Amino acid sequence: MEQLTDLKAILHSKRANIFYLEKCRVMQKDGRVLYLTGAKEEKQYWNIPIANTTVILLGIGTSITQAAVRMLASAGVLIGFSGGGGTPLLVGNEVEWLSPQSEYRPTEYVQGWLSFWFDETKRLQIAKKFQHHRIEYLKRIWAKDKELQTEGFSIDGSDIEQALSLFSSKIEHCENVTNLLLVEAQLTKSLYKAAATRTKQSDFVRNFDSQDNANAFLNHGNYLAYGLAATTLWVLGIPHGFAVMHGKTRRGALVFDVADLIKDTLILPWAFICAKEQATEQEFRQQCLQNFAKHNALDFMFDIVKELSLEGKSL
């Protein structure tokens, strides 16, 4: 069996894999974690490279053994339960993250986070910094991603440029988190409209319960982003309840705050593009994972959360 030190050889920020599994059994066999699927004639086993995995989402029809959980936990892999396609079955329900237990995670980041968190004014300052980093990331990625530019997603587009500029100018004038959430919602609505226009889906309306592909892909992709955010916070030792924006409305809301750093940039446009191309759920998921790796999404999340944790001490 692999040693624990071997399993943790790959830094979480460099790991490549997120798995979504359904209609299978996850188990430990011969020192490896496998998932078992039932074919027509025989059962098939597939290996999960846990040392290079950040998150495993277990969807409908799945089960997992205690031995498999033990190995996944030893490798620092987060386990989540979800509805079909990686999204909740019920309105407002959340993925429940099972975090590996470790007494050896760093303490400096949670201490830095808590040094500002109990001060409402300082918490608002950090929330604003999150939004600035979010916009900077979108501008940087959309300015260089040729595939997105081919589909019309460019910061040179007048509607996109106007939406980003307006949001940036409003951030510093927000006097509380409620105001910040309102202007953030306006930005996302503007980006939805821009994406719908570019992919000729003019009748699009954001609805978490809708069965159309664009809405379903947005739900699915967002939960992949939540997996990355949950991994980032777990590794850095920061509890999910210490949110800077969503805390009044969401349990474990810091996951949502951190995921927002990349959602508009990497999930939103591809949800509309893949819907236009009538891609399958698996094809969309693969596109998201490729974009996460291509644009160093997990590295970016780690960098920003670490930076703001330590910066909070000096506010």
Secondary structure, DSSP 8 states (H G I E B T S, - for coil): ---HHHHT-S-GGG--EEEEE-SEEEEEETTEEEEEEE-SSSEEEEEE-GGGEEEEEE-TTEEE-HHHHHHHHHTT-EEEE-SGGGS-SSTT---EEE----S-S-SHHHHHHHHHHT-HHHHHHHHHHHHHHHHHHHHHHHTT-HHHHHTT--TTSHHHHHHHHHHHHHHTT--SHHHHHHHHHHHHHHHHHHHHHHTT-TT----TT--SHHHHHHHHHHHHHHHHHHHHHHHHT--TT--SSGGGT-TTTHHHHHHHHHIIIIIHHHHHHHHHTT--HHHHHHHHHHHHHHTTHHHHHHHHHHHHHHHGGG-
